[in-house]
């Protein structure tokens, strides 16, 4: 019976590929159309392309797995705190960035900052840091696809096969369609994901005797799940996760570029106003399914996805395959945007200024397509090493991106920001965080207590929070101590609508 669910997933992937082909036929051939759909997105498409772009393997599999292991409070972090925090940041960063981008025709964050500060080095630094942290997040989607198909087909499709399948479809789809096709399919995928997930909740809950019975079973098996906090859900963990995820999301290339593509200010404002509602509609059912599963007599093998196991047990095979197809749609809608944005950062901020400043728009679009294939292939090869859990990989990328946010916000609102302040405020926290991520433990004894100097958290607080504060202080402090360099022009960020 493994062929039926695999066939459903393949049919869905082929449908998205067909939409990408149609978008290629109606779209333009220039780089701006490939990257930004000529800045013409309306409210529905902008909202759902942003929504679907964020709904990754981290959401569909990492989150439910954490709820299964530690309790449903993950809804508080992702559904409530980040739903609201990101909407606020969408206004503070996204709206101002849209105003500036509309006035100056910027395509990437690095292009915008590099022009404002007259610095190809700053432009390359922002692009390099973004590509560095984008790589593990693309890899996360491939890991999620491999695990999902292996669980759905009871091992008939191996982990590497599922990861390879989604990689091939991503390359074919993104190189064909550009942002126009990505946004169209994101809208369809977002609606599809929400629909099948709520149907899954109804199906599972009805099989268990209702929401009350499902919740009672969860509490009977894990009494701590009934109380707020406890276990991993300390105040430090909740606040650290919410802040680093929300700020990190604003700097994700695939999200940050969405700030440039709205057709009008009204479109942008409607989108971030509706955002918290849409987030709750997805996260509540996904994470509650994971939490309810903790009270059920099912076996979830180590490394497997709880949603795949739960649905295989309580819903028909064809429906479980539809949900996994929806989850893979989430992964594709994240990965396609990541690959597209990553290619734009490479071509616009590295290749164009450093290799061929006179490259034509058409040639640049084809170089970007080649970059998509190369980036996706290397991420696939790295995913085969299984470097950590989905939560660990996702958390590392979120924190890395979050370190960019303080300096960017200061530059958007403070005219006295200097090139030196930006370079130091971005580079130093990134280097320090990389040391904590990559180097082995360095321990010292303080008053008889062993302390790891390169730990990822101290007293439960994510070290990235300290580095975010450090980045802000360095950006302001160095800017106050330095003078504007040749080529800096604060007037480039002066726009109507301030």
C-alpha positions, -999 to 999 in steps of 0.1 A, spaced: 0 0 0 30 23 0 25 32 -37 -8 50 -30 5 77 -6 36 81 -27 15 86 -58 -6 113 -41 25 132 -30 40 129 -66 7 141 -81 7 172 -59 43 180 -67 36 177 -104 7 201 -100 30 227 -85 55 222 -113 27 228 -138 18 261 -121 55 271 -122 56 264 -160 25 285 -165 40 314 -145 72 311 -167 51 315 -198 32 347 -187 60 363 -167 89 385 -179 125 375 -185 142 403 -166 158 399 -132 133 421 -113 104 400 -125 122 368 -116 130 380 -81 101 403 -72 73 396 -97 77 432 -108 64 444 -74 28 437 -82 15 414 -54 -20 420 -39 -32 414 -3 -42 377 -7 -12 366 -26 13 386 -4 -3 373 28 -3 337 17 31 337 0 46 351 33 26 326 53 34 296 32 71 306 30 73 304 68 55 271 70 85 248 68 95 215 81 103 233 114 66 241 117 50 209 105 74 183 120 98 200 144 70 219 163 46 189 167 75 167 177 84 192 204 48 194 216 47 156 217 78 155 238 75 186 260 38 198 259 16 222 240 31 254 253 50 257 220 18 273 207 25 302 230 59 308 215 50 303 178 13 310 176 9 339 200 42 356 207 57 353 173 24 358 155 22 392 172 59 401 174 65 394 137 34 415 127 49 444 147 83 440 131 66 437 97 54 472 102 86 486 118 110 471 93 88 459 64 68 491 58 98 514 59 118 490 37 89 489 12 89 527 10 126 529 4 126 500 -20 97 516 -40 116 548 -43 150 533 -52 141 500 -69 161 479 -45 159 441 -49 178 429 -18 186 440 17 223 441 9 217 462 -21 197 487 -1 222 490 27 252 490 4 238 519 -16 229 539 16 264 535 30 283 535 -3 299 502 7 303 471 -16 319 455 15 287 460 36 266 447 7 287 416 5 288 411 42 250 411 45 247 387 15 274 364 29 259 362 64 224 356 49 236 328 26 255 313 55 224 309 76 201 302 47 221 270 39 211 251 70 175 262 67 172 249 32 188 217 44 162 215 71 134 213 45 152 184 28 157 166 61 120 170 68 110 157 34 132 127 38 118 119 72 82 125 61 82 101 31 101 75 50 74 75 77 45 77 53 58 47 32 69 27 62 105 28 50 98 19 14 112 53 4 145 58 23 154 91 39 178 101 11 151 93 -15 126 117 0 152 144 4 163 139 -32 127 140 -45 119 174 -31 153 188 -41 147 178 -78 112 193 -78 125 225 -61 152 230 -87 129 224 -116 101 246 -102 121 276 -90 142 278 -121 111 279 -143 88 302 -124 106 329 -104 87 347 -77 55 350 -97 50 312 -98 62 308 -63 37 334 -50 8 318 -70 16 283 -57 22 296 -22 -14 309 -21 -28 275 -32 -4 257 -8 -13 279 21 -51 273 16 -45 236 11 -23 232 42 -48 249 64 -77 229 51 -62 194 54 -48 202 88 -81 212 103 -98 182 86 -70 160 102 -78 175 136 -115 168 131 -108 132 120 -84 124 149 -106 140 175 -137 122 163 -118 89 165 -108 97 201 -142 108 213 -139 145 211 -115 173 222 -121 166 259 -113 130 256 -81 137 236 -70 163 262 -78 140 291 -57 113 276 -28 137 271 -30 149 307 -34 114 321 -2 103 304 16 136 311 1 157 340 27 184 334 11 191 300 -19 207 318 1 235 334 18 265 319 56 262 320 77 234 334 103 212 317 118 229 287 92 257 288 109 280 312 103 318 309 138 321 296 132 295 269 99 310 259 111 346 257 144 336 240 127 315 214 100 341 206 124 370 203 151 352 182 125 336 159 105 368 153 136 390 147 152 362 127 122 358 104 124 395 94 159 390 82 153 357 64 160 366 27 128 350 15 107 370 40 127 402 38 123 404 1 85 401 5 88 436 20 96 449 -15 69 433 -35 36 447 -23 16 466 -50 6 494 -25 9 505 11 -26 494 17 -17 458 6 12 457 30 -7 471 60 -36 447 55 -12 418 53 6 423 85 -28 431 103 -42 397 93 -9 379 100 -16 369 137 -50 354 128 -35 332 100 -6 320 122 -30 309 150 -51 290 125 -22 269 115 -1 265 147 -29 256 171 -40 224 152 -5 213 142 9 216 177 -22 202 195 -21 171 173 15 165 185 5 171 222 -26 148 220 -4 121 205 15 119 237 -15 104 254 -22 78 228 -10 42 225 12 47 195 49 41 190 69 70 175 103 57 166 133 79 174 138 104 147 104 98 132 77 125 127 48 122 152 22 136 127 30 109 101 27 81 128 -5 96 143 -23 100 110 -13 66 98 -29 52 129 -61 72 130 -69 82 94 -71 64 61 -39 60 42 -50 83 14 -58 111 38 -25 107 57 -8 110 23 -27 143 16 -15 158 49 21 148 42 16 163 7 5 194 25 35 193 48 58 188 17 40 218 2 50 237 32 86 226 28 85 234 -9 69 268 -4 97 276 21 125 261 1 115 275 -33 115 310 -18 148 305 0 165 293 -32 151 322 -52 161 348 -26 195 331 -21 202 333 -58 192 370 -58 216 377 -29 244 359 -48 238 375 -82 229 410 -70 252 414 -41 282 392 -49 284 384 -86 272 417 -100 294 441 -79 324 419 -76 326 399 -109 305 416 -137 290 450 -129 277 454 -165 259 420 -166 225 423 -184 192 417 -166 184 387 -188 219 371 -182 216 378 -145 183 359 -143 199 329 -159 229 330 -136 204 331 -107 187 299 -121 221 282 -121 227 293 -86 194 278 -75 205 244 -88 240 245 -72 228 258 -38 200 231 -36 224 203 -46 250 212 -19 222 216 7 209 181 -2 244 166 1 247 182 35 213 170 46 225 134 42 248 139 71 218 145 95 236 173 114 209 175 142 172 175 148 148 198 129 145 220 160 182 223 165 189 231 129 161 256 127 170 273 160 206 278 148 195 295 116 168 317 133 194 330 158 220 337 132 195 358 112 182 376 143 217 391 149 213 412 117 180 428 128 193 454 154 218 470 131 193 471 102 166 487 124 190 513 136 201 521 100 165 525 89 156 550 115 188 568 126 205 591 101 237 593 121 244 556 115 278 552 98 294 526 76 319 516 103 291 512 128 272 489 105 302 468 96 313 463 132 277 459 145 270 431 121 304 413 119 314 411 156 282 394 168 282 370 139 318 359 146 311 354 183 279 334 175 297 312 150 323 304 177 295 292 200 280 271 172 311 255 157 337 252 184 338 224 210 331 233 247 356 255 265 351 251 302 365 269 332 359 264 369 343 293 388 339 288 425 338 251 421 312 253 392 321 243 357 311 268 331 311 263 294 323 296 278 309 286 244 275 274 256 245 282 234 226 294 265 234 308 300 209 304 328 183 293 302 188 325 281 198 321 245 233 336 240 219 351 207 200 377 228 232 390 243 248 392 209 217 410 195 222 436 223 259 438 216 252 444 179 229 473 187 255 488 211 283 484 187 263 499 158 254 530 179 287 533 197 310 530 166 287 554 147 290 580 174 328 576 174 332 577 137 325 601 109 305 594 77 327 580 50 328 590 14 298 577 -5 274 576 25 241 593 19 214 593 45 190 610 21 186 576 3 165 564 32 144 596 33 111 587 17 75 599 16 53 582 42 77 587 71 
